[in-house]
Amino acid sequence: MAECKTFHLFPKLPAELRLEIWRLCLPQRVCEKDQPYYAIVFHLPDGAPSPCLLYQTTEVNGRPPVVTRVCRESRAVAWETGLFYQFFRSTNPLLKPRPSEAEWRSYTSIDAAWFDSTRDSMHLNWEPSYGSEIDCDGSVLRSLAWDASQAVGGGSLCISYFKSNFVRKQELVDVLKQLPIWKVIMRVIVIHTDSRTGASTGLFGLLGDSRVQLVDVFDESRINAFFDLAEHCEPYGLVTVRQQIPKDSAQSIQQKLRDAVMEKFRSDELLSRLRPVIMFRLCTEMCNRVGSTASLRGLWGAKEARKGL
C-alpha cells in the first residue's frame, strides 16, 4: 500500500495548535540587501564563465515564504511578523524611519525583500572592490548596521572588508561596535539542485524556502552535510564550471579571519565580535549543467550582465 502523507485531521485541531504549527513552518532567512556580483564572488578573470549567476537565488530568497501560499490561515500567520522590508525611506508605520546616514543605493541594491525581524538576519553582498565597477550613493556599512539592528539574527558581511585598503578603519570599527556579534563570510558555495531535493535535505529550511544559509565553520556536522551535498550536485563532466569545493579546517579558517583583522587594525580587540561562516546558496535553475537551456541562458546572461556594469 502506498504511504499516505496527508494528515486529514489537521483542520480539526484546536486553532492555537494549528497556528503554532504554521509558525514552526516559517523559515529563518538571511535577508539580502543587494544582489551579489558573481565575477567578484568567484574571483573570475574578465570574460570567464561563472559557475552561477547568483541573482536567481537572491530573487527567490526575497519572496514571501511558502506558507503564505498554503491557505488563508497560514498566510495570516506569516504576516504577523513578516513584511516586505524597504531598504530606502518608507512610509510603512511598521518600520522605523530610516535615518539619512543609513541611506545607500547602488546598481545591485534591492528596493524591498520579505523580512521577519523575529527570525531573520541581514546580509550585505557588496564588497569594497565593487566600487571600482559599480557606482553607489551613501554609506554602505552604516546602511548595513541600521538594517542589521532591526533583525534578531544580526548582520553579516564579507571578509574582504578586513582586507581592502579602500575601507576606512574608523568607519568599520564604528559599525562593528554597533552589534555584539557579526558573521563574516569566508567562502561562498552554490548548490545546484531541484527544489524538491533541496527541501528534502532539510538544509535550506523545513520547506526549502530559505535559499541562503550561513553556517558556522565550527558546526562540523552541518558543514559536512552541506559540503557532501555540494559535491554530490557537481558531477564531473556534467557541469560547465566546477566550483572549488575542497574543505579547509575550522581552525585554519578562524586563523585567516584573525590574520585579516590583525592586518587591518593591528589588534584583535574586535575579533570576539566576529564569527567566521561559510555561505551556501541553493540555486534551482541548474544553470551549471552542460547543454541545458538554463546553462546556455546563463552564459549569455553573464556576458550581457558584464556589458551593463
Salt bridges, closest charged atoms under 4 A:
GLU20 OE1 - ARG23 NH1 3.52
GLU32 OE2 - ARG281 NH1 2.81
ASP46 OD1 - ARG306 NH2 2.59
GLU73 OE2 - ARG18 NH2 2.80
GLU80 OE1 - ARG23 NE 3.15
GLU103 OE2 - ARG89 NE 3.28
ASP111 OD1 - ARG105 NH1 3.76
ASP116 OD2 - ARG119 NH1 2.81
ASP147 OD2 - LYS33 NZ 2.60
ASP147 OD1 - ARG98 NH2 2.52
GLU171 OE2 - ARG142 NE 3.81
GLU171 OE1 - ARG168 NH2 3.50
ASP174 OD2 - ARG142 NH2 3.93
GLU231 OE2 - ARG242 NH2 2.53
ASP248 OD2 - LYS256 NZ 3.33
GLU263 OE1 - ARG266 NH1 4.00
ASP268 OD2 - ARG258 NH2 3.50
GLU285 OE1 - ARG297 NH2 3.73
GLU304 OE2 - LYS307 NZ 3.10
